[in-house]
Amino acid sequence: YHDLDRSQWRPPADVRALQLTHLRRVLRHAAAHVPHYRRAFAGLDPDVPTLDALRTFPVLSRTTAREQSADLHAEQLPPGMADAGIGKTSGTAGVPLVVRHSTRDQLMWRACYLRDLEWANLDPRGTLAAVRYVFSPDPDARRRAADGFHVGSWFPALDGLLDTGPAFLMDLREPPDKQLAWVRRVNPDYLLSLPSQLVVLADRLGSEKLPRLKAIQTIAEA
């Protein structure tokens, strides 16, 4: 987090140089250890001279990512990284993508979350209500998400580092009127959901105010 905090103030030329260094490492690793990219990068030099040279590399489509999922898994990870399991996207673009996590991307995700709180000037000691897709093979978890439930802190992975207020979650697929009644009960300081869903809730609220609401954050959609 502190590295991120410092990096945002670097001169543009320094940022581009750092990006190029990291890009070369990623391209070299992909060409050497990811079957799909060994084929896709044939004849291309991973040690690109400039960031613009990336335009000569093939674009990975969502269709290819789905159809060649196994060939997109790295045969080995860089030193200092470990497998952190499987995740998937929400599917708002059509079909969810299954992805593999490393301990490095999990660490980066948490650092970016801390910086996001600062950028958005959110006080994590407040109450958060989130209306979003909930995917779980556990029937009890799906039932609780359908009714809306207390999930503990804002970001459980950061417990012990960050003290937050309570966080509540409801599944996006519930009827809008049920969602709105739940949001009124939670009475949050902060509300998080998809833009299209927030429009639906706002239409139902009309001129009514949520008394404690300080800010809204959007996710997933543009």
BELHU-V289946 format. One record per residue. N is the residue number from 1. RES is the residue in three letters. SS is DSSP state (H for helix, E for strand, C for the rest). PHI is phi in degrees with one decimal (NA if undefined). Layout:
<<N;RES;SS;PHI> <N;RES;SS;PHI>>
//
This chain:
<<1;TYR;C;NA> <2;HIS;H;-66.5> <3;ASP;H;-62.1> <4;LEU;H;-63.2> <5;ASP;H;-60.7> <6;ARG;H;-74.4> <7;SER;H;-64.6> <8;GLN;C;-69.6> <9;TRP;C;-103.6> <10;ARG;C;-71.9> <11;PRO;C;-60.3> <12;PRO;H;-51.8> <13;ALA;H;-63.5> <14;ASP;H;-67.8> <15;VAL;H;-63.2> <16;ARG;H;-63.2> <17;ALA;H;-63.5> <18;LEU;H;-66.8> <19;GLN;H;-59.5> <20;LEU;H;-65.8> <21;THR;H;-60.7> <22;HIS;H;-67.4> <23;LEU;H;-60.4> <24;ARG;H;-60.5> <25;ARG;H;-62.2> <26;VAL;H;-64.0> <27;LEU;H;-64.1> <28;ARG;H;-62.8> <29;HIS;H;-64.9> <30;ALA;H;-62.5> <31;ALA;H;-64.3> <32;ALA;H;-88.1> <33;HIS;H;-125.5> <34;VAL;E;-116.7> <35;PRO;H;-52.1> <36;HIS;H;-58.8> <37;TYR;H;-76.4> <38;ARG;H;-59.2> <39;ARG;H;-76.6> <40;ALA;H;-67.3> <41;PHE;C;-94.8> <42;ALA;C;-56.6> <43;GLY;C;84.9> <44;LEU;C;-105.4> <45;ASP;C;-96.5> <46;PRO;C;-63.2> <47;ASP;C;-83.7> <48;VAL;C;-62.8> <49;PRO;C;-74.4> <50;THR;C;-143.4> <51;LEU;H;-64.3> <52;ASP;H;-62.5> <53;ALA;H;-64.9> <54;LEU;H;-61.8> <55;ARG;H;-63.8> <56;THR;H;-82.1> <57;PHE;C;-89.3> <58;PRO;C;-67.4> <59;VAL;C;-84.3> <60;LEU;C;-87.8> <61;SER;C;-86.9> <62;ARG;H;-62.0> <63;THR;H;-61.2> <64;THR;H;-63.5> <65;ALA;H;-60.0> <66;ARG;H;-74.2> <67;GLU;H;-72.6> <68;GLN;C;-115.0> <69;SER;C;-54.0> <70;ALA;H;-63.2> <71;ASP;H;-76.8> <72;LEU;H;-96.1> <73;HIS;C;-84.7> <74;ALA;E;-66.9> <75;GLU;C;-72.1> <76;GLN;C;-153.2> <77;LEU;C;-101.2> <78;PRO;C;-60.8> <79;PRO;C;-55.1> <80;GLY;C;89.3> <81;MET;C;-111.6> <82;ALA;C;-141.0> <83;ASP;E;-65.6> <84;ALA;E;-119.4> <85;GLY;E;96.0> <86;ILE;E;-112.4> <87;GLY;E;-135.0> <88;LYS;E;-150.1> <89;THR;C;-76.0> <90;SER;C;-72.6> <91;GLY;C;89.4> <92;THR;C;-67.2> <93;ALA;C;-90.3> <94;GLY;C;134.9> <95;VAL;C;-126.0> <96;PRO;C;-62.2> <97;LEU;C;-103.0> <98;VAL;E;-90.0> <99;VAL;E;-130.6> <100;ARG;E;-102.8> <101;HIS;E;-103.4> <102;SER;E;-115.3> <103;THR;H;-62.3> <104;ARG;H;-68.8> <105;ASP;H;-70.8> <106;GLN;H;-65.9> <107;LEU;H;-62.3> <108;MET;H;-66.8> <109;TRP;H;-59.5> <110;ARG;H;-69.4> <111;ALA;H;-64.6> <112;CYS;H;-63.9> <113;TYR;H;-62.0> <114;LEU;H;-61.1> <115;ARG;H;-69.2> <116;ASP;H;-62.3> <117;LEU;H;-58.1> <118;GLU;H;-68.6> <119;TRP;H;-58.9> <120;ALA;C;-85.4> <121;ASN;C;57.0> <122;LEU;C;-96.4> <123;ASP;C;-96.3> <124;PRO;C;-68.3> <125;ARG;C;-78.8> <126;GLY;C;-80.6> <127;THR;C;-97.5> <128;LEU;E;-112.6> <129;ALA;E;-118.8> <130;ALA;E;-119.9> <131;VAL;E;-115.5> <132;ARG;E;-152.5> <133;TYR;C;-65.3> <134;VAL;C;-120.8> <135;PHE;C;-109.0> <136;SER;C;-157.0> <137;PRO;C;-76.9> <138;ASP;C;-86.5> <139;PRO;H;-57.7> <140;ASP;H;-67.1> <141;ALA;H;-65.4> <142;ARG;H;-66.2> <143;ARG;H;-65.0> <144;ARG;H;-64.6> <145;ALA;H;-67.3> <146;ALA;H;-67.6> <147;ASP;H;-93.5> <148;GLY;C;83.8> <149;PHE;E;-149.7> <150;HIS;E;-82.3> <151;VAL;E;-103.6> <152;GLY;E;94.7> <153;SER;C;-90.6> <154;TRP;C;-62.5> <155;PHE;C;-144.2> <156;PRO;H;-53.8> <157;ALA;H;-64.8> <158;LEU;H;-104.3> <159;ASP;C;-57.7> <160;GLY;C;97.0> <161;LEU;C;-108.0> <162;LEU;C;-131.3> <163;ASP;C;-87.2> <164;THR;C;-125.6> <165;GLY;C;-78.3> <166;PRO;C;-74.1> <167;ALA;E;-126.3> <168;PHE;E;-129.3> <169;LEU;E;-135.8> <170;MET;E;-133.9> <171;ASP;E;-70.1> <172;LEU;C;-62.6> <173;ARG;C;-81.3> <174;GLU;C;-75.6> <175;PRO;C;-57.5> <176;PRO;H;-55.2> <177;ASP;H;-63.6> <178;LYS;H;-67.5> <179;GLN;H;-60.6> <180;LEU;H;-65.1> <181;ALA;H;-61.3> <182;TRP;H;-66.9> <183;VAL;H;-61.2> <184;ARG;H;-60.4> <185;ARG;H;-66.0> <186;VAL;H;-66.6> <187;ASN;C;51.8> <188;PRO;C;-81.3> <189;ASP;C;-80.7> <190;TYR;E;-136.5> <191;LEU;E;-123.3> <192;LEU;E;-126.0> <193;SER;E;-167.8> <194;LEU;E;-77.5> <195;PRO;H;-52.9> <196;SER;H;-63.3> <197;GLN;H;-72.9> <198;LEU;H;-65.0> <199;VAL;H;-62.6> <200;VAL;H;-61.7> <201;LEU;H;-65.6> <202;ALA;H;-63.9> <203;ASP;H;-61.1> <204;ARG;H;-75.1> <205;LEU;H;-70.1> <206;GLY;C;60.9> <207;SER;C;-89.5> <208;GLU;C;-66.6> <209;LYS;C;-105.5> <210;LEU;C;-84.8> <211;PRO;C;-58.6> <212;ARG;C;-103.5> <213;LEU;C;-65.4> <214;LYS;C;-105.0> <215;ALA;E;-160.0> <216;ILE;E;-123.2> <217;GLN;E;-119.1> <218;THR;E;-109.8> <219;ILE;E;-138.3> <220;ALA;C;72.6> <221;GLU;C;-78.3> <222;ALA;C;-67.8>>
//
